C-alpha cells in the first residue's frame, strides 16, 4: 500500500511534503483539484496537511466518504475546516494564546489521554505542546489520544462514524514546521510520520 | 484599475488582513479574489498586486504569463512568504537562516523605501518581546534589487524591492504580511495604507 498526501501548494506544504526530511513518508502527492483522477482505494492512508483550504476539498467530499466507506484511513491535521469535507466532525475554535510559554513555569495543559496507544512510543507530551486552536466533540466510541487543559479532545481516532478510520487533530505541525518555526512541531512530525508509515500504511487493519 | 489582493486561504468571512484595508475595499480601489477563482482578466485590470503567505505557489504557475504582462505594464507587486516555486526566472528559492539565534533577528534598515520611511524598524522586530515573527530567512534578491531591511549581523535581505528592467516593481517580504508584524496597531495601519498607496502609484 502507500500514503497519499493532498498537496495544496503553499510554501509550508511544499517544505513539509517535498523536502528531504519527510518526503519519504509520502508516496504520492496529489493536488486537491486532481483527486477525481485518483483511485484512493489504492492507498492505505490519505494525509491532509494543516491549512488545506476546505473549499478546495469540498467538491471531493463524496469521494473522500467513499474512500472511508471502503475502509480507508484519513489523517487530517489542524487549521482547516474539516467539517466541510469529512463526516462526523464537531469543532469549537478557541482564541490562541501564543504567549503562554513566556510565563515561567506555565503549562499549556496538553495531556496524552491514551498513553498505551502506539503513537506515544513515538511522541511525548512535550512534542504535542506548542499552542492550541480549538477542540473537538468526537462521536461516542472514538478514541481520544490527547486533550487540552480542560480535558477536551485535540487529537482522536474515529472508527465509528464510517467503516474507515479518521485521525483528526487541531494541532498544526505542518504549517509551523514548514515555516522553519517552533521546534516542537518538527518533533511532532519526526514522531508522527514514522508512526503513520509503520502503523497505518497497510501494516494493520481495523 | 484596481489593486488585486489574492485570497489564498479559506476563511468566511475574509478577515485575516481585510480590516486594515477596509477603506480601500469599500472605495473599490482594492479587489479581493479567491485564488481558485482568479482569471487572466483580474491581472489585466490591476495596477497593484498583493499575494499572501498562503499563496498556492504550484497552482499560481498557471498565471506566469499574466503576472509577467502585469509587470511589463508597470504593475507593482508585494509578495509575502517563502518563494519555493519561482514564477519569474530571475527569482530564487527561499533560504532559511540555519539554527537562528536572537542576534540573527535584529533588524536593520539598509535603504529607505516609501512604505517603510520614518518607521523605526525595531518596532517590527518583536511581538510580545519575542523576535522571529517578521522573518527567518530570505528570498534571494535578483540582480539590481535594492535591499530595504536586513536581518542579523550578516544582513540577510528580508525585504527588498526590484525594479524589473522590463517594467514593473516586485517587493519581496520573506515572511507573513509585514503589516501584521510588531505590537503597534498604528504602525500596522500605516504600513497597510502606505502599501495601498505605493501599489496604486500614489506613493513613490
Interface residues (C-beta under 8 A of the other chain):
Chain A: X7 X8 X9 X10 X11 X12 X14 X15 X31 X33 X51 X53 X54 X55 X56 X80 X81 X98 X99 X102 X179 X180 X181
Chain B: X8 X9 X10 X34 X36 X53 X54 X55 X56 X57 X58 X59 X60 X81 X82 X83 X84 X85 X94 X96 X127 X128 X129 X130 X132 X136 X137
